[in-house]
Amino acid sequence: MADNQKPQTIVVDATNCIAGRMCSHVSKLLLQGNKVAIVNAEKAMLSGNRYMTIREAKEYLEINSVTNPIHGPFHPRRPDTILTKMVRGMVPKQKTHGIEAFQRLRVYIGVPEEMKSAKMQSFEDSKITRPEANYISMGEVAKQIGWKGAA
C-alpha cells in the first residue's frame, strides 16, 4: 500500500455469526493494521443453552468492588459494547500495538447510513451451522441484562 493511500475500512456483518469466532477474526484483522467496523451487533449469536447464557450474564453483573461498587468493574449492557469488550479481550490491550489496533475498531447497532453502500464481509467459519433455535442473539441477552434497546 502506498503512503498516500488511506487504509480501507473492512465492514463485517455480524448477522447470524457466532460472536466469539467473529471477534477472533476481527482482532486478527485489527492487529494486521486494518480498520474494522462491525455492523448489526445485536444480531450476533451466542451458542449454547439460552437460559444458561442469560443466567451467566446476570451472574456476571453481580461482580463488583467489595469496598465500593462505584469503583467498578463496569459491565456493558448494550450489544455493541459487549462485542467491543469481547474484541478487547483478544488484543494485547496494554501494549502499544494492541492499543493502536483497538482504536481502529468501530461497532454499530444496525447499519449506519454511510456504510449501507459498503461491501459487507463475513467469515464462513463463524456462521451458525445449526437451526437458529440453538442460539441466542446478542440483542436478546442484552435486553435480559438491562439494555433498553433501540425502539
DSSP file (Angstrom, degrees, kcal/mol; ACC not computed):
  #  RESIDUE AA STRUCTURE BP1 BP2  ACC     N-H-->O    O-->H-N    N-H-->O    O-->H-N    TCO  KAPPA ALPHA  PHI   PSI    X-CA   Y-CA   Z-CA
    1    1 A M              0   0    0      0, 0.0     2,-0.0     0, 0.0     0, 0.0   0.000 360.0 360.0 360.0 133.2    0.0    0.0    0.0
    2    2 A A    >   -     0   0    0      1,-0.1     3,-0.9     4,-0.1     0, 0.0  -0.273 360.0-115.7 -71.6 159.7    1.4    3.4   -1.0
    3    3 A D  T 3  S+     0   0    0      1,-0.2    -1,-0.1     3,-0.0     0, 0.0   0.828 113.7  52.6 -66.4 -32.2    2.0    6.1    1.7
    4    4 A N  T 3  S+     0   0    0      2,-0.1     2,-0.4     0, 0.0    -1,-0.2   0.569  89.2  97.9 -83.2  -6.5   -0.7    8.5    0.3
    5    5 A Q  S <  S-     0   0    0     -3,-0.9     3,-0.0     1,-0.0     0, 0.0  -0.655  72.0-133.8 -84.8 134.3   -3.4    5.8    0.3
    6    6 A K        -     0   0    0     -2,-0.4     2,-0.1     1,-0.1    -4,-0.1  -0.678  31.8-103.2 -83.8 137.0   -5.8    5.8    3.2
    7    7 A P        -     0   0    0      0, 0.0     2,-0.2     0, 0.0    -1,-0.1  -0.378  38.8-120.7 -62.7 136.1   -6.4    2.3    4.8
    8    8 A Q        -     0   0    0     -2,-0.1    27,-0.8     1,-0.1     2,-0.5  -0.511  20.5-120.3 -78.6 143.0   -9.7    0.9    3.7
    9    9 A T  E     -a   35   0A   0     -2,-0.2     2,-0.6    25,-0.1    27,-0.2  -0.717  19.1-142.2 -84.4 128.5  -12.3    0.1    6.4
   10   10 A I  E     -a   36   0A   0     25,-3.2    27,-2.9    -2,-0.5     2,-0.6  -0.822  13.3-151.5 -90.3 122.1  -13.4   -3.5    6.4
   11   11 A V  E     -ab  37 120A   0     -2,-0.6   110,-2.8   108,-0.6     2,-0.5  -0.859  10.5-165.2 -99.3 119.9  -17.1   -3.8    7.2
   12   12 A V  E     -ab  38 121A   0     25,-3.2    27,-2.8    -2,-0.6     2,-0.6  -0.906  11.4-144.9-108.6 126.9  -18.1   -7.0    8.9
   13   13 A D  E     -a   39   0A   0    108,-2.4   110,-0.2    -2,-0.5    27,-0.2  -0.818   8.2-166.5 -92.0 120.4  -21.7   -8.0    9.1
   14   14 A A    >   +     0   0    0     25,-2.4     3,-1.9    -2,-0.6    31,-0.3   0.452  41.1 132.4 -86.5  -0.3  -22.4   -9.8   12.4
   15   15 A T  T 3  S-     0   0    0      1,-0.3    29,-0.2    24,-0.2     3,-0.1  -0.327  85.6  -9.1 -59.5 125.1  -25.8  -11.2   11.4
   16   16 A N  T 3  S+     0   0    0     27,-1.6   112,-1.9     1,-0.2     2,-0.4   0.774 102.6 132.2  56.2  32.5  -26.0  -14.9   12.3
   17   17 A C  B <   -D  127   0B   0     -3,-1.9    28,-3.2    26,-0.3     2,-0.5  -0.898  67.0-111.1-108.8 143.3  -22.3  -15.1   13.2
   18   18 A I  B  >  -e   45   0C   0    108,-3.6     4,-2.3    -2,-0.4     5,-0.2  -0.629  30.9-137.6 -71.6 124.0  -21.1  -16.8   16.4
   19   19 A A  H  > S+     0   0    0     26,-3.0     4,-2.6    -2,-0.5     5,-0.2   0.868  94.8  48.2 -56.9 -48.2  -19.8  -13.8   18.4
   20   20 A G  H  > S+     0   0    0     25,-0.3     4,-1.8     1,-0.2    -1,-0.2   0.905 113.6  45.9 -63.9 -43.2  -16.6  -15.3   19.7
   21   21 A R  H  > S+     0   0    0      2,-0.2     4,-1.6     1,-0.2    -1,-0.2   0.905 114.0  48.8 -66.6 -41.0  -15.4  -16.7   16.4
   22   22 A M  H  X S+     0   0    0     -4,-2.3     4,-2.4     1,-0.2    -2,-0.2   0.921 109.8  52.2 -64.2 -43.1  -16.2  -13.5   14.6
   23   23 A C  H  X S+     0   0    0     -4,-2.6     4,-2.6    -5,-0.2    -1,-0.2   0.847 105.6  54.6 -63.3 -34.4  -14.4  -11.4   17.2
   24   24 A S  H  X S+     0   0    0     -4,-1.8     4,-1.6     2,-0.2    -1,-0.2   0.896 110.1  46.6 -68.1 -37.3  -11.2  -13.6   16.9
   25   25 A H  H  X S+     0   0    0     -4,-1.6     4,-2.2     2,-0.2    -2,-0.2   0.917 112.8  50.3 -65.5 -42.7  -11.1  -12.9   13.1
   26   26 A V  H  X S+     0   0    0     -4,-2.4     4,-2.4     1,-0.2    -2,-0.2   0.902 107.9  52.4 -63.5 -41.8  -11.7   -9.2   13.8
   27   27 A S  H  X S+     0   0    0     -4,-2.6     4,-2.2     1,-0.2    -1,-0.2   0.879 108.5  51.2 -64.3 -36.5   -8.9   -9.0   16.3
   28   28 A K  H  X S+     0   0    0     -4,-1.6     4,-1.2     2,-0.2    -1,-0.2   0.929 110.3  49.1 -63.4 -44.4   -6.5  -10.6   13.8
   29   29 A L  H  <>S+     0   0    0     -4,-2.2     5,-2.1     1,-0.2     4,-0.3   0.902 111.3  50.2 -61.4 -40.7   -7.5   -8.0   11.2
   30   30 A L  H ><5S+     0   0    0     -4,-2.4     3,-1.6     1,-0.2    -1,-0.2   0.912 108.4  51.4 -63.7 -43.3   -7.0   -5.2   13.7
   31   31 A L  H 3<5S+     0   0    0     -4,-2.2    -1,-0.2     1,-0.3    -2,-0.2   0.724 103.2  60.1 -69.1 -20.5   -3.6   -6.4   14.6
   32   32 A Q  T 3<5S-     0   0    0     -4,-1.2    -1,-0.3    -3,-0.3    -2,-0.2   0.515 126.6 -99.5 -82.3  -5.2   -2.6   -6.6   10.9
   33   33 A G  T < 5S+     0   0    0     -3,-1.6    -3,-0.2     1,-0.3     2,-0.2   0.546  76.7 137.0 103.2   8.9   -3.3   -2.8   10.7
   34   34 A N      < -     0   0    0     -5,-2.1     2,-0.5   -27,-0.0    -1,-0.3  -0.552  53.9-125.1 -87.5 153.0   -6.8   -2.7    9.2
   35   35 A K  E     -a    9   0A   0    -27,-0.8   -25,-3.2    -2,-0.2     2,-0.4  -0.842  33.5-165.6 -89.3 133.7   -9.7   -0.5   10.2
   36   36 A V  E     -ac  10 105A   0     68,-1.8    70,-2.0    -2,-0.5     2,-0.4  -0.978  15.2-171.2-128.2 134.7  -12.7   -2.7   11.1
   37   37 A A  E     -ac  11 106A   0    -27,-2.9   -25,-3.2    -2,-0.4     2,-0.5  -0.992  10.1-156.7-121.5 125.9  -16.3   -1.8   11.5
   38   38 A I  E     -ac  12 107A   0     68,-2.9    70,-3.1    -2,-0.4     2,-0.3  -0.899  14.3-168.6-101.9 125.9  -18.8   -4.4   12.8
   39   39 A V  E     +a   13   0A   0    -27,-2.8   -25,-2.4    -2,-0.5    72,-0.2  -0.758  62.5  29.2-111.9 161.2  -22.4   -3.7   11.9
   40   40 A N    >   +     0   0    0     70,-2.1     3,-1.7    -2,-0.3     4,-0.2   0.906  65.3 167.8  58.7  46.4  -25.6   -5.4   13.2
   41   41 A A  G >   +     0   0    0     67,-2.2     3,-1.3    69,-0.3    97,-0.2   0.820  69.8  61.4 -59.3 -32.7  -24.1   -6.2   16.6
   42   42 A E  G 3  S+     0   0    0      1,-0.3    97,-2.2    66,-0.2    98,-0.3   0.644  99.3  57.0 -71.9 -12.5  -27.4   -7.1   18.1
   43   43 A K  G <  S+     0   0    0     -3,-1.7   -27,-1.6    95,-0.2   -26,-0.3   0.387  77.6 114.4 -99.9   2.7  -27.8   -9.9   15.6
   44   44 A A    <   -     0   0    0     -3,-1.3    94,-3.0    -4,-0.2     2,-0.3  -0.451  62.6-131.2 -68.5 148.6  -24.6  -11.7   16.5
   45   45 A M  E     -eF  18 137C   0    -28,-3.2   -26,-3.0   -31,-0.3     2,-0.4  -0.768  14.1-154.7-110.4 149.2  -25.3  -15.1   18.1
   46   46 A L  E     - F   0 136C   0     90,-2.8    90,-2.2    -2,-0.3     2,-0.2  -0.977  23.1-136.8-114.5 132.9  -24.1  -16.9   21.2
   47   47 A S  E     + F   0 135C   0     -2,-0.4    88,-0.2    88,-0.2     2,-0.2  -0.498  57.6  53.8 -88.6 160.4  -24.2  -20.7   21.1
   48   48 A G  S    S-     0   0    0     86,-1.0     2,-0.2    -2,-0.2    -2,-0.1  -0.487  98.4 -22.5 111.9 177.3  -25.4  -22.8   24.0
   49   49 A N     >  -     0   0    0     -2,-0.2     4,-2.4     1,-0.1     5,-0.2  -0.442  55.3-142.6 -64.3 125.1  -28.4  -23.1   26.1
   50   50 A R  H  > S+     0   0    0     -2,-0.2     4,-2.1     1,-0.2     5,-0.2   0.854  98.4  49.3 -62.1 -37.0  -30.3  -19.8   26.1
   51   51 A Y  H  > S+     0   0    0      2,-0.2     4,-2.2     1,-0.2    -1,-0.2   0.883 111.9  48.0 -72.5 -37.2  -31.4  -19.9   29.7
   52   52 A M  H  > S+     0   0    0      2,-0.2     4,-2.8     1,-0.2     5,-0.2   0.904 111.1  52.2 -65.9 -40.9  -27.8  -20.8   30.9
   53   53 A T  H  X S+     0   0    0     -4,-2.4     4,-2.0     1,-0.2    -2,-0.2   0.920 111.9  45.0 -62.4 -44.7  -26.4  -18.0   28.8
   54   54 A I  H  X S+     0   0    0     -4,-2.1     4,-2.2     2,-0.2    -1,-0.2   0.904 113.2  50.8 -66.1 -41.0  -28.8  -15.4   30.3
   55   55 A R  H  X S+     0   0    0     -4,-2.2     4,-2.3     1,-0.2    -2,-0.2   0.916 110.4  48.8 -63.9 -42.5  -28.2  -16.7   33.8
   56   56 A E  H  X S+     0   0    0     -4,-2.8     4,-2.1     1,-0.2    -1,-0.2   0.888 110.2  52.0 -64.0 -38.4  -24.4  -16.5   33.4
   57   57 A A  H  X S+     0   0    0     -4,-2.0     4,-1.1    -5,-0.2    -1,-0.2   0.903 111.0  47.3 -64.5 -40.6  -24.8  -12.9   32.1
   58   58 A K  H  X S+     0   0    0     -4,-2.2     4,-0.6     1,-0.2    -2,-0.2   0.875 110.9  51.1 -69.0 -37.2  -26.9  -11.9   35.1
   59   59 A E  H >< S+     0   0    0     -4,-2.3     3,-1.0     1,-0.2     4,-0.3   0.871 105.0  57.9 -65.8 -35.7  -24.4  -13.5   37.5
   60   60 A Y  H >< S+     0   0    0     -4,-2.1     3,-1.2     1,-0.3    -1,-0.2   0.833  99.2  59.7 -62.7 -32.5  -21.6  -11.6   35.8
   61   61 A L  H 3< S+     0   0    0     -4,-1.1    -1,-0.3     1,-0.2    -2,-0.2   0.729  94.3  64.8 -69.1 -20.8  -23.4   -8.4   36.6
   62   62 A E  T << S+     0   0    0     -3,-1.0     2,-0.5    -4,-0.6    -1,-0.2   0.607  76.9 102.3 -79.6 -10.5  -23.2   -9.1   40.3
   63   63 A I    <   +     0   0    0     -3,-1.2     2,-0.3    -4,-0.3    12,-0.1  -0.616  49.8 138.5 -74.9 122.9  -19.4   -8.9   40.3
   64   64 A N        -     0   0    0     -2,-0.5     2,-0.1    10,-0.0     6,-0.1  -0.925  56.4 -62.1-153.2 179.4  -18.4   -5.6   41.8
   65   65 A S        -     0   0    0      7,-1.1     7,-0.1    -2,-0.3     5,-0.1  -0.425  35.6-143.6 -69.4 139.1  -15.9   -3.9   44.1
   66   66 A V  S    S+     0   0    0      1,-0.1    -1,-0.1     2,-0.1    -3,-0.0   0.905  98.6  40.6 -70.1 -41.6  -16.0   -5.1   47.7
   67   67 A T  S    S-     0   0    0      1,-0.3    -1,-0.1     2,-0.0    -2,-0.0   0.927 136.4  -5.6 -77.0 -44.6  -15.2   -1.7   49.2
   68   68 A N    >   -     0   0    0      4,-0.2     3,-2.1     1,-0.1    -1,-0.3  -0.839  52.8-152.5-155.8 112.4  -17.3    0.5   46.9
   69   69 A P  G >  S+     0   0    0      0, 0.0     3,-1.7     0, 0.0    -4,-0.2   0.709  92.5  74.3 -59.8 -19.8  -19.3   -0.7   43.8
   70   70 A I  G 3  S+     0   0    0      1,-0.3     4,-0.0    -6,-0.1    -6,-0.0   0.779  86.0  65.2 -63.4 -24.5  -18.9    2.8   42.3
   71   71 A H  G <  S-     0   0    0     -3,-2.1    -1,-0.3     1,-0.3     3,-0.1   0.482  99.9-170.5 -79.5  -1.1  -15.3    2.0   41.5
   72   72 A G    <   -     0   0    0     -3,-1.7    -7,-1.1     1,-0.3    -1,-0.3  -0.436  65.9-143.3  98.5-174.2  -16.3   -0.8   39.1
   73   73 A P        -     0   0    0      0, 0.0     2,-0.5     0, 0.0    -1,-0.3   0.482  50.4-148.8 -70.9 152.4  -15.8   -3.1   37.3
   74   74 A F        -     0   0    0     -2,-0.2   -10,-0.0    -3,-0.1    -4,-0.0  -0.819   5.7-148.6 -98.7 129.8  -18.4   -1.7   34.9
   75   75 A H        -     0   0    0     -2,-0.5     2,-0.1   -14,-0.1     7,-0.1  -0.850  12.8-127.9-105.2 126.7  -20.4   -4.2   32.9
   76   76 A P        +     0   0    0      0, 0.0    71,-0.1     0, 0.0   -15,-0.0  -0.428  24.2 178.3 -71.9 144.7  -21.6   -3.4   29.4
   77   77 A R        +     0   0    0     -2,-0.1    70,-0.3    69,-0.1    68,-0.2   0.541  55.6  87.1-118.7 -16.2  -25.3   -4.0   28.7
   78   78 A R  S  > S-     0   0    0      1,-0.1     4,-2.2    68,-0.1     5,-0.2  -0.638  79.1-127.3 -85.9 144.4  -25.5   -2.8   25.1
   79   79 A P  H  > S+     0   0    0      0, 0.0     4,-2.2     0, 0.0     5,-0.2   0.867 108.2  52.2 -59.2 -37.7  -24.8   -5.4   22.3
   80   80 A D  H  > S+     0   0    0      1,-0.2     4,-1.9     2,-0.2     5,-0.1   0.894 111.7  45.0 -68.7 -38.0  -22.2   -3.1   20.6
   81   81 A T  H  > S+     0   0    0      2,-0.2     4,-2.2     1,-0.2    -1,-0.2   0.825 110.1  55.4 -75.2 -29.1  -20.2   -2.6   23.9
   82   82 A I  H  X S+     0   0    0     -4,-2.2     4,-1.9     2,-0.2    -2,-0.2   0.944 110.9  44.8 -64.3 -46.1  -20.4   -6.3   24.7
   83   83 A L  H  X S+     0   0    0     -4,-2.2     4,-2.2     1,-0.2    -2,-0.2   0.883 110.5  54.9 -64.5 -37.7  -18.8   -7.1   21.3
   84   84 A T  H  X S+     0   0    0     -4,-1.9     4,-2.4     1,-0.2    -1,-0.2   0.921 108.9  47.6 -60.7 -43.6  -16.3   -4.3   21.8
   85   85 A K  H  X S+     0   0    0     -4,-2.2     4,-1.7     2,-0.2    -1,-0.2   0.854 108.5  55.6 -65.4 -34.8  -15.2   -5.9   25.2
   86   86 A M  H  < S+     0   0    0     -4,-1.9     4,-0.3     1,-0.2    -2,-0.2   0.919 111.0  43.4 -64.2 -42.4  -15.0   -9.3   23.5
   87   87 A V  H >X S+     0   0    0     -4,-2.2     3,-1.8     1,-0.2     4,-0.5   0.898 108.9  58.4 -68.5 -39.4  -12.6   -8.0   20.9
   88   88 A R  H >< S+     0   0    0     -4,-2.4     3,-0.9     1,-0.3     5,-0.4   0.848 101.3  56.3 -59.4 -33.6  -10.6   -6.1   23.6
   89   89 A G  T 3< S+     0   0    0     -4,-1.7    -1,-0.3     1,-0.2    -2,-0.2   0.645 105.6  52.6 -71.1 -12.9  -10.0   -9.4   25.4
   90   90 A M  T <4 S+     0   0    0     -3,-1.8    -1,-0.2    -4,-0.3    -2,-0.2   0.430 101.0  66.1-105.1  -1.2   -8.4  -10.8   22.2
   91   91 A V  S << S-     0   0    0     -3,-0.9     2,-2.0    -4,-0.5     3,-0.1  -0.895  96.7-103.8-115.3 151.8   -5.9   -8.0   21.6
   92   92 A P    >   -     0   0    0      0, 0.0     3,-1.7     0, 0.0     6,-0.4  -0.513  44.4-174.8 -72.5  86.3   -2.9   -7.2   23.9
   93   93 A K  T 3  S+     0   0    0     -2,-2.0    -4,-0.1    -5,-0.4    -5,-0.0   0.566  73.8  50.8 -69.4 -11.0   -4.7   -4.1   25.3
   94   94 A Q  T 3  S+     0   0    0     -3,-0.1    -1,-0.3     4,-0.0     2,-0.3   0.512  94.4  83.6-103.6  -4.8   -1.8   -2.9   27.4
   95   95 A K  S <> S-     0   0    0     -3,-1.7     4,-2.5     1,-0.1     3,-0.3  -0.686  86.9-117.2 -95.5 154.0    0.9   -3.0   24.7
   96   96 A T  H  > S+     0   0    0     -2,-0.3     4,-2.5     1,-0.2     5,-0.2   0.903 113.7  47.7 -57.4 -47.1    1.2   -0.1   22.3
   97   97 A H  H  > S+     0   0    0      1,-0.2     4,-1.8     2,-0.2    -1,-0.2   0.817 112.5  50.8 -68.7 -27.4    0.3   -2.1   19.1
   98   98 A G  H  > S+     0   0    0     -6,-0.4     4,-2.5    -3,-0.3    -1,-0.2   0.887 110.0  48.9 -72.2 -40.3   -2.7   -3.6   20.9
   99   99 A I  H  X S+     0   0    0     -4,-2.5     4,-1.6    -7,-0.3    -2,-0.2   0.926 113.3  47.2 -63.8 -44.9   -3.9   -0.1   22.0
  100  100 A E  H  X S+     0   0    0     -4,-2.5     4,-0.6    -5,-0.2    -1,-0.2   0.890 112.4  50.1 -64.2 -39.3   -3.5    1.2   18.4
  101  101 A A  H >< S+     0   0    0     -4,-1.8     3,-1.2     1,-0.2    -2,-0.2   0.920 108.6  51.9 -64.4 -43.2   -5.3   -1.8   17.0
  102  102 A F  H >< S+     0   0    0     -4,-2.5     3,-1.4     1,-0.3    -1,-0.2   0.818 102.3  60.2 -64.9 -30.5   -8.2   -1.4   19.4
  103  103 A Q  H 3< S+     0   0    0     -4,-1.6    -1,-0.3     1,-0.3    -2,-0.2   0.678  96.4  62.3 -71.1 -16.2   -8.6    2.2   18.4
  104  104 A R  T << S+     0   0    0     -3,-1.2   -68,-1.8    -4,-0.6     2,-0.4   0.402  86.4  98.3 -87.4   3.2   -9.2    1.1   14.8
  105  105 A L  E <   +c   36   0A   0     -3,-1.4     2,-0.4   -70,-0.2   -68,-0.2  -0.752  46.0 178.0 -96.7 137.3  -12.4   -0.8   15.8
  106  106 A R  E     -c   37   0A   0    -70,-2.0   -68,-2.9    -2,-0.4     2,-0.4  -0.998   6.7-167.8-133.2 134.7  -15.9    0.5   15.5
  107  107 A V  E     -c   38   0A   0     -2,-0.4     2,-0.3   -70,-0.2   -68,-0.2  -0.985   8.7-170.7-125.0 133.1  -19.0   -1.5   16.4
  108  108 A Y        -     0   0    0    -70,-3.1   -67,-2.2    -2,-0.4     2,-0.6  -0.921  25.8-131.2-125.9 147.0  -22.5   -0.4   15.5
  109  109 A I  S    S-     0   0    0     -2,-0.3     2,-0.1   -69,-0.2   -70,-0.0  -0.866  88.3 -13.1 -88.6 124.4  -26.1   -1.5   16.3
  110  110 A G  S    S-     0   0    0     -2,-0.6   -70,-2.1     1,-0.1   -69,-0.3  -0.381 108.6 -56.3  76.1-163.1  -27.8   -1.8   12.9
  111  111 A V        -     0   0    0    -72,-0.2     5,-0.1   -71,-0.1    -1,-0.1  -0.969  52.1-134.4-119.7 117.1  -26.2   -0.4    9.8
  112  112 A P    >>  -     0   0    0      0, 0.0     3,-1.6     0, 0.0     4,-0.5  -0.292  25.6-110.3 -66.8 156.0  -25.2    3.3    9.7
  113  113 A E  G >4 S+     0   0    0      1,-0.3     3,-1.3     2,-0.2     4,-0.4   0.877 115.5  55.8 -53.9 -44.6  -26.1    5.4    6.6
  114  114 A E  G 34 S+     0   0    0      1,-0.3    -1,-0.3     2,-0.1     3,-0.1   0.633 110.9  45.7 -69.7 -11.3  -22.5    5.8    5.5
  115  115 A M  G <4 S+     0   0    0     -3,-1.6     3,-0.3     1,-0.1    -1,-0.3   0.400  83.4  92.4-110.0   1.3  -22.0    2.1    5.5
  116  116 A K  S << S+     0   0    0     -3,-1.3    -2,-0.1    -4,-0.5    -1,-0.1   0.861  93.3  42.2 -62.6 -34.6  -25.2    1.0    3.7
  117  117 A S  S    S+     0   0    0     -4,-0.4    -1,-0.2    -3,-0.1    -2,-0.1   0.634  93.8 104.7 -87.4 -14.3  -23.4    1.1    0.3
  118  118 A A  S    S-     0   0    0     -3,-0.3     2,-0.5     1,-0.1    -3,-0.1  -0.303  82.6-104.7 -69.0 150.6  -20.1   -0.6    1.5
  119  119 A K        -     0   0    0      1,-0.0  -108,-0.6  -107,-0.0     2,-0.3  -0.647  38.9-143.3 -76.3 122.0  -19.4   -4.2    0.7
  120  120 A M  E     -b   11   0A   0     -2,-0.5     2,-0.3    -4,-0.1  -108,-0.2  -0.683  13.5-160.2 -94.0 142.7  -20.0   -6.2    3.8
  121  121 A Q  E     -b   12   0A   0   -110,-2.8  -108,-2.4    -2,-0.3     2,-0.3  -0.873   9.9-180.0-118.8 147.9  -17.9   -9.2    4.7
  122  122 A S        -     0   0    0     -2,-0.3     2,-0.5  -110,-0.2  -108,-0.1  -0.973  30.4-112.7-143.0 161.2  -18.5  -12.1    6.9
  123  123 A F    >>  -     0   0    0     -2,-0.3     3,-1.3  -110,-0.2     4,-0.5  -0.815  15.2-146.7-100.4 127.1  -16.4  -15.1    7.9
  124  124 A E  G >4 S+     0   0    0     -2,-0.5     3,-1.1     1,-0.3    -1,-0.1   0.874  97.1  52.9 -60.6 -40.9  -17.6  -18.5    6.7
  125  125 A D  G 34 S+     0   0    0      1,-0.2    -1,-0.3  -104,-0.1  -104,-0.1   0.605 106.7  54.5 -75.6  -7.8  -16.4  -20.5    9.7
  126  126 A S  G <4 S+     0   0    0     -3,-1.3  -108,-3.6  -105,-0.1    -1,-0.2   0.502  82.7 107.8-100.5  -3.7  -18.2  -18.1   12.1
  127  127 A K  B << S-D   17   0B   0     -3,-1.1  -110,-0.2    -4,-0.5     2,-0.1  -0.403  82.3-100.1 -68.3 149.1  -21.6  -18.5   10.5
  128  128 A I        -     0   0    0   -112,-1.9    -1,-0.1     1,-0.1     4,-0.1  -0.461  33.7-172.0 -71.0 144.4  -24.1  -20.6   12.5
  129  129 A T        +     0   0    0     -2,-0.1    -1,-0.1     2,-0.1     3,-0.1   0.668  62.8  58.9-111.0 -25.1  -24.5  -24.2   11.3
  130  130 A R  S    S-     0   0    0      1,-0.2     5,-0.0     2,-0.0    -2,-0.0  -0.451 104.1 -66.5 -97.9 175.0  -27.4  -25.5   13.3
  131  131 A P    >   -     0   0    0      0, 0.0     3,-2.2     0, 0.0    -1,-0.2  -0.251  49.0-112.0 -60.1 151.5  -31.0  -24.1   13.4
  132  132 A E  G >  S+     0   0    0      1,-0.3     3,-1.7     2,-0.2    -2,-0.0   0.720 111.6  73.7 -59.1 -22.2  -31.4  -20.6   14.9
  133  133 A A  G 3  S+     0   0    0      1,-0.3    -1,-0.3     3,-0.0   -83,-0.2   0.716  87.5  62.7 -66.2 -19.3  -33.3  -22.1   17.9
  134  134 A N  G <  S+     0   0    0     -3,-2.2   -86,-1.0   -85,-0.1    -1,-0.3   0.464 104.5  54.6 -83.5  -0.6  -29.9  -23.5   19.2
  135  135 A Y  E <   -F   47   0C   0     -3,-1.7     2,-0.4   -88,-0.2   -88,-0.2  -0.790  69.6-141.5-126.3 167.1  -28.5  -20.0   19.6
  136  136 A I  E     -F   46   0C   0    -90,-2.2   -90,-2.8    -2,-0.3     2,-0.1  -0.999  25.8-121.8-129.9 137.3  -29.4  -16.7   21.4
  137  137 A S  E  >  -F   45   0C   0     -2,-0.4     4,-1.9   -92,-0.2   -92,-0.2  -0.385  18.0-121.1 -78.2 155.8  -28.8  -13.3   19.8
  138  138 A M  H  > S+     0   0    0    -94,-3.0     4,-2.4   -97,-0.2   -95,-0.2   0.838 113.6  57.9 -62.5 -33.9  -26.7  -10.7   21.5
  139  139 A G  H  > S+     0   0    0    -97,-2.2     4,-2.2   -95,-0.3    -1,-0.2   0.892 105.0  49.4 -63.8 -40.9  -29.7   -8.4   21.4
  140  140 A E  H  > S+     0   0    0    -98,-0.3     4,-1.9     2,-0.2    -2,-0.2   0.922 112.4  47.0 -65.3 -44.0  -31.9  -10.8   23.4
  141  141 A V  H  X S+     0   0    0     -4,-1.9     4,-1.5     1,-0.2    -2,-0.2   0.921 111.6  51.9 -62.6 -43.6  -29.1  -11.3   26.0
  142  142 A A  H  <>S+     0   0    0     -4,-2.4     5,-2.9     1,-0.2     4,-0.3   0.901 108.1  50.7 -61.9 -41.3  -28.6   -7.5   26.3
  143  143 A K  H ><5S+     0   0    0     -4,-2.2     3,-1.0     1,-0.2    -1,-0.2   0.889 108.7  53.1 -62.9 -38.0  -32.4   -6.9   26.8
  144  144 A Q  H 3<5S+     0   0    0     -4,-1.9    -1,-0.2     1,-0.2    -2,-0.2   0.797 110.1  47.3 -68.0 -28.2  -32.4   -9.5   29.6
  145  145 A I  T 3<5S-     0   0    0     -4,-1.5    -1,-0.2    -3,-0.3    -2,-0.2   0.322 134.0 -77.2-100.5   9.0  -29.5   -7.8   31.4
  146  146 A G  T < 5S+     0   0    0     -3,-1.0     2,-0.4    -4,-0.3    -3,-0.2   0.556  75.1 146.5 118.2   7.0  -30.9   -4.3   31.2
  147  147 A W      < -     0   0    0     -5,-2.9    -1,-0.3   -70,-0.3   -69,-0.0  -0.627  37.7-151.8 -75.6 129.8  -30.4   -2.8   27.8
  148  148 A K        -     0   0    0     -2,-0.4    -1,-0.2     1,-0.1    -5,-0.1   0.763  37.9-149.4 -74.6 -24.0  -33.4   -0.5   27.0
  149  149 A G        -     0   0    0     -7,-0.1     2,-0.5     2,-0.1    -1,-0.1   0.336  21.9 -68.5  78.1 154.2  -32.8   -1.3   23.3
  150  150 A A              0   0    0      1,-0.1    -1,-0.0    -3,-0.0    -3,-0.0  -0.716 360.0 360.0 -79.8 126.0  -33.4    0.7   20.1
  151  151 A A              0   0    0     -2,-0.5    -1,-0.1     0, 0.0    -2,-0.1   0.503 360.0 360.0 -47.3 360.0  -37.2    1.0   19.7
